[in-house]
Amino acid sequence: MGDGGKCRDVVRLLADYLEHQLPADEHAALERHLERCQRCVTQLRTYQSTVSLLRSLREDELPPELRLRLKAFVDARCRN
C-alpha cells in the first residue's frame, strides 16, 4: 500500500482483512497503518459492527425497500 492512498486502501481491504484473506505482507502493512490512524480504526469498527448486525438478521426480517437500498450500497462499495 502506498502512503498517498493508504486510507482508501484500508477501506477497500477491510472485508479481506477481517476474513484473514490478505497476503501476510498486506495484512502487516494494514495493521501498521491502523496503529497510527484513528480514522481507519473507527472505519474498521463501524464495518465490524455493520457486518455483525447484518449477519444477525434474516433476510426476511428486512423491509423490501431497505433490502434493495442495502444491496445497492454494497454493490457500489464493492466497485470502488
N, C-alpha and C positions, 0 to 999 in steps of 0.2 A: 504494500500500500504506500503510495507516495504521500508526502506530507501535505501537499496542496489540497487534495480532496479526501483527506482521511475521514472526516466525519461523514461525508456522503458514502464512503466505502463501508464504514461501520454499519450504517443503516441498511445498506444493501446486503450485508453479510450476516445480519442478526439471526435469521432463521437457521442458516447453516451452522453458525456458532453455537446456538442453543441446542441444536441436534447433534453436535460434535461431528459435523461433516466437513470441517475445513482441514486443509493440509496443515501439518504441525507448524510450519513457519508462519502461515497466515493467522493461525489461531494465536500464536505467541505475539505476533505484531499487534493484533487486535486487543489482546489483554494488556499489552504495554500502553496502548492508546487509552484504554479505559482507566488505567491507573492515574492518568493525568487530565482526563476530560470529563468533568462532571455532567456536561450536556449529553454526552453519549451514554453515560451511566444511567441518566434519567430516561433516555430513549429506550435503553435496554430493559429497564424495569417496567416501563409502560408497555413495551412489547410483550414481556413475560406475563404481565397481568392480563393483557388482552387475550393472549393465546390460552392462558389458563381459564379465563372466563368462557371463551368460545368452546373450549373442549368440554366444559361442564354443561353446556346447553345442548339439547337435542334440536335438530333442525326444525322439527315440527313445533317447537316452542317459540320460534321467531316469527313475527308477523311477516307476510309475504313481501311487503314493501321494504322492510328492514333487511330481509334476506337478499333482495336484489341490490340494494344500496351497498351492503357489505361486500357482496361479490364484486360489484363494480369497483369499489375502493381497493380491494385486494388485487384484482386484476391490474388496475392502474399502477399500484405499488410494485407488482412483480415485473412490469415492463420497464421500470426505471432502474 
